[in-house]
Amino acid sequence: MSNELVVSSPSAGLSQSGTGSSKQFLTFRIGGEEYGIDILKVQEIRSYEAPTRIAHAPHFVKGVVNLRGVIVPIMDMRLKLGTDAQYNDFTVTIVLNVGNRVLGMVVDSVSDVLELHDEQIKPAPDMGAAIDSRHVTGLGKVGDRILILLDIQGMVANPDFGLID
């Protein structure tokens, strides 16, 4: 079984009624919530493989993997957000390219790629909880689905992550 997954059609099943600009988001689940990140930050999606542990790393940094000769730190967003982290066949690592650095982000599952028009994105409310609201760029609405749209580059550049200089 290959560790690499392919993301399919970005706008499958969506109406193209929007008149403003649009942006594509990779959607994924952590616990009962659905999140979206800018598809341009995503390098690839891989099935989860246990990384090599690194001493004195923050609790949410699971370790590193060798990805075609590049050492990639793997952070478990579920642990960072304070949710339960169970590893199963749906657990995936989203490989990101942010701040000129390659990082892996473990999530419960990947849903799909969605194209959201400006009118489908609402301003982010003040959440105050595990996610710093300045890293939530908005809420995307697609039918009955509500997506929490994250500024993944801003999140991992935050000193709390300690991953990017």
C-alpha positions as CSV (number, residue, x, y, z in Angstrom):
1,M,0.0,0.0,0.0
2,S,1.3,3.4,-1.0
3,N,1.7,6.1,1.7
4,E,0.8,8.8,-0.7
5,L,-2.8,9.8,-1.4
6,V,-4.1,11.9,-4.3
7,V,-6.5,14.8,-3.8
8,S,-9.3,14.9,-6.4
9,S,-11.3,17.5,-8.1
10,P,-11.4,20.8,-6.2
11,S,-14.9,21.8,-7.0
12,A,-16.7,18.5,-7.4
13,G,-20.4,18.9,-6.4
14,L,-20.2,22.6,-5.8
15,S,-22.3,25.2,-7.5
16,Q,-20.3,27.9,-9.3
17,S,-22.8,30.6,-8.6
18,G,-20.4,33.0,-6.9
19,T,-19.5,36.2,-8.6
20,G,-16.5,37.2,-6.4
21,S,-13.1,35.6,-6.1
22,S,-12.7,32.2,-4.8
23,K,-10.1,30.1,-2.9
24,Q,-9.5,26.4,-2.6
25,F,-9.2,24.7,0.8
26,L,-8.2,21.2,1.8
27,T,-10.7,20.1,4.4
28,F,-10.0,17.7,7.3
29,R,-11.4,16.5,10.6
30,I,-10.1,16.8,14.1
31,G,-12.6,15.3,16.5
32,G,-16.1,16.4,15.6
33,E,-14.9,19.6,13.8
34,E,-14.1,20.2,10.2
35,Y,-11.3,22.5,9.3
36,G,-10.0,24.0,6.1
37,I,-6.5,25.2,5.1
38,D,-5.3,26.9,1.9
39,I,-4.6,24.2,-0.6
40,L,-1.5,26.1,-1.8
41,K,0.2,25.3,1.5
42,V,-0.3,21.5,1.0
43,Q,2.5,19.5,-0.6
44,E,1.0,16.1,-0.3
45,I,-1.2,13.8,1.9
46,R,0.2,10.6,3.3
47,S,-1.1,7.8,5.4
48,Y,0.1,8.0,9.0
49,E,3.4,6.3,9.8
50,A,5.0,6.5,13.3
51,P,7.8,9.0,13.3
52,T,11.1,8.8,15.0
53,R,10.8,10.5,18.4
54,I,12.9,13.5,19.3
55,A,14.0,14.2,22.9
56,H,12.6,17.3,24.6
57,A,10.1,18.1,21.8
58,P,6.8,19.7,22.7
59,H,4.1,17.1,23.5
60,F,2.3,17.6,20.2
61,V,5.5,17.1,18.1
62,K,5.5,13.3,17.5
63,G,9.0,13.3,16.0
64,V,10.4,13.3,12.4
65,V,10.1,11.3,9.3
66,N,12.5,11.0,6.3
67,L,10.5,12.1,3.3
68,R,12.5,11.4,0.1
69,G,15.7,12.7,1.8
70,V,14.1,15.6,3.7
71,I,13.7,15.4,7.5
72,V,10.2,16.5,8.2
73,P,8.9,17.3,11.8
74,I,5.5,15.8,12.5
75,M,3.1,17.6,14.7
76,D,-0.2,16.1,15.8
77,M,-2.8,18.9,15.6
78,R,-5.2,16.8,17.7
79,L,-2.8,16.9,20.6
80,K,-2.1,20.6,20.1
81,L,-5.9,21.4,20.1
82,G,-6.4,19.2,23.2
83,T,-8.5,16.4,21.6
84,D,-8.1,12.7,21.7
85,A,-5.5,11.3,19.3
86,Q,-6.3,7.8,18.2
87,Y,-4.4,6.3,15.3
88,N,-6.3,4.2,12.8
89,D,-6.7,3.6,9.1
90,F,-8.2,7.1,8.5
91,T,-5.4,9.0,10.3
92,V,-3.3,10.9,7.8
93,T,-0.4,13.3,7.7
94,I,-0.8,16.4,5.7
95,V,2.6,17.5,4.4
96,L,2.7,21.3,4.4
97,N,5.1,23.8,2.9
98,V,5.0,26.9,5.1
99,G,7.5,29.5,5.8
100,N,10.0,27.8,3.4
101,R,9.9,24.7,5.6
102,V,8.3,21.3,5.1
103,L,6.1,20.1,8.1
104,G,3.8,17.2,8.7
105,M,0.4,17.7,10.4
106,V,-1.5,14.7,11.7
107,V,-5.3,14.9,11.6
108,D,-8.1,12.4,12.0
109,S,-9.0,12.3,8.3
110,V,-9.0,14.3,5.2
111,S,-12.4,15.1,3.6
112,D,-11.9,16.8,0.3
113,V,-10.8,20.0,-1.5
114,L,-13.5,22.7,-1.7
115,E,-13.6,25.9,-3.6
116,L,-15.2,28.6,-1.6
117,H,-16.4,32.0,-3.0
118,D,-16.0,35.1,-0.9
119,E,-19.7,35.1,-0.1
120,Q,-19.4,31.6,1.4
121,I,-16.8,32.8,4.0
122,K,-18.0,34.6,7.1
123,P,-15.8,36.5,9.5
124,A,-14.3,34.5,12.4
125,P,-15.9,34.9,15.8
126,D,-13.8,35.3,18.9
127,M,-13.3,31.7,19.9
128,G,-10.9,32.1,22.8
129,A,-10.4,28.4,23.2
130,A,-7.6,26.1,22.0
131,I,-7.2,27.9,18.7
132,D,-6.0,31.5,18.9
133,S,-8.7,33.4,17.0
134,R,-6.1,35.3,15.1
135,H,-5.3,32.1,13.3
136,V,-8.9,31.5,12.2
137,T,-9.4,33.4,9.0
138,G,-13.1,32.8,8.8
139,L,-15.9,30.2,8.7
140,G,-16.8,28.6,5.4
141,K,-20.4,27.5,4.7
142,V,-21.1,24.8,2.2
143,G,-24.6,23.5,2.4
144,D,-25.1,22.4,6.0
145,R,-21.3,22.2,6.6
146,I,-19.4,24.8,8.6
147,L,-15.6,24.8,8.1
148,I,-13.2,26.5,10.4
149,L,-10.7,28.1,8.1
150,L,-7.2,28.2,9.5
151,D,-4.2,30.4,8.7
152,I,-1.9,27.4,9.0
153,Q,1.2,29.5,8.2
154,G,0.4,31.9,11.0
155,M,-0.2,29.0,13.4
156,V,3.0,27.2,12.8
157,A,5.0,30.4,12.8
158,N,3.7,31.2,16.2
159,P,6.4,30.9,18.9
160,D,4.2,28.4,20.8
161,F,4.9,25.9,18.0
162,G,8.6,26.4,18.1
163,L,9.0,24.9,14.6
164,I,9.8,27.9,12.4
165,D,12.6,30.4,13.0
